[in-house]
């Protein structure tokens, strides 16, 4: 599936993942990625004294996930989006 992560279009493995309903009265949340319909696909939000990151698709998917499912392997499959999610959760946790 194609989505927009940090302003850039990317292909990502997807298997019945959720979207996230962000209630404005529940505090700030950073949307890292959106589906083509504009709904949040990856979010970092404050939680307790730290932060939590949630993602619907699978940025951690390696090429074998695609080939095992009979899907073509996108040219841009790498761990950078997984690392971005972890980095942003850690940064948000330190800020909270």
C-alpha positions as CSV (number, residue, x, y, z in Angstrom):
1,X,0.0,0.0,0.0
2,X,1.1,3.5,-0.6
3,X,1.0,6.1,2.2
4,X,2.6,9.4,3.0
5,X,5.1,9.3,5.8
6,X,6.7,12.6,6.9
7,X,5.5,14.2,3.7
8,X,6.9,11.5,1.4
9,X,5.1,8.8,-0.5
10,X,6.2,5.3,0.5
11,X,5.2,1.8,-0.2
12,X,4.5,-0.3,2.9
13,X,3.3,-3.8,3.8
14,X,-0.3,-3.7,5.0
15,X,-2.5,-6.4,6.4
16,X,-5.8,-5.2,7.9
17,X,-4.2,-2.5,9.9
18,X,-6.1,0.2,11.8
19,X,-6.4,3.9,11.4
20,X,-6.3,6.2,14.4
21,X,-9.1,8.4,15.7
22,X,-7.5,11.4,17.3
23,X,-9.8,13.2,19.7
24,X,-8.7,16.9,20.1
25,X,-9.7,16.9,23.7
26,X,-7.2,14.1,24.6
27,X,-4.0,16.1,24.1
28,X,-1.5,16.6,21.3
29,X,-0.5,13.8,18.9
30,X,2.0,13.9,16.1
31,X,0.8,12.2,12.9
32,X,3.8,10.7,11.2
33,X,1.9,9.0,8.3
34,X,-1.5,9.1,6.6
35,X,-3.3,6.8,4.3
36,X,-4.4,8.1,0.9
37,X,-7.8,9.0,2.3
38,X,-6.1,11.3,4.9
39,X,-6.7,9.1,7.9
40,X,-3.8,8.7,10.4
41,X,-1.7,5.6,9.7
42,X,1.1,6.3,12.2
43,X,1.0,8.4,15.4
44,X,3.1,9.4,18.3
45,X,1.2,10.6,21.4
46,X,1.9,11.4,25.0
47,X,1.1,8.6,27.4
48,X,1.6,8.9,31.1
49,X,5.1,10.3,31.7
50,X,6.3,9.2,28.3
51,X,5.0,8.6,24.8
52,X,3.6,5.8,22.7
53,X,3.9,5.2,19.0
54,X,1.2,3.3,17.0
55,X,1.2,2.3,13.4
56,X,-1.3,0.5,11.2
57,X,0.9,-0.8,8.3
58,X,4.2,-2.6,8.9
59,X,7.3,-0.4,8.5
60,X,9.4,-3.3,9.9
61,X,8.4,-5.6,7.0
62,X,11.4,-7.0,5.2
63,X,11.4,-8.1,1.6
64,X,10.5,-11.6,2.5
65,X,7.1,-10.4,3.9
66,X,6.2,-9.2,0.4
67,X,7.5,-12.2,-1.5
68,X,5.9,-14.7,1.0
69,X,2.6,-13.0,0.3
70,X,3.0,-13.1,-3.4
71,X,3.5,-9.3,-3.6
72,X,6.2,-7.4,-5.5
73,X,9.0,-6.0,-3.3
74,X,9.0,-2.2,-3.4
75,X,12.3,-0.6,-4.2
76,X,12.2,1.6,-1.1
77,X,11.9,-1.2,1.5
78,X,14.4,-0.5,4.3
79,X,14.4,0.1,8.1
80,X,14.3,3.9,8.0
81,X,10.6,4.3,8.8
82,X,10.9,1.9,11.7
83,X,13.8,3.8,13.0
84,X,11.9,7.1,12.5
85,X,9.0,5.8,14.6
86,X,11.3,4.7,17.4
87,X,13.3,7.9,17.4
88,X,10.2,10.1,17.5
89,X,8.7,8.1,20.4
90,X,12.0,8.4,22.3
91,X,12.1,12.2,21.6
92,X,8.5,12.7,22.6
93,X,9.0,10.6,25.8
94,X,11.9,12.8,26.8
95,X,9.9,15.9,26.2
96,X,7.0,14.7,28.3
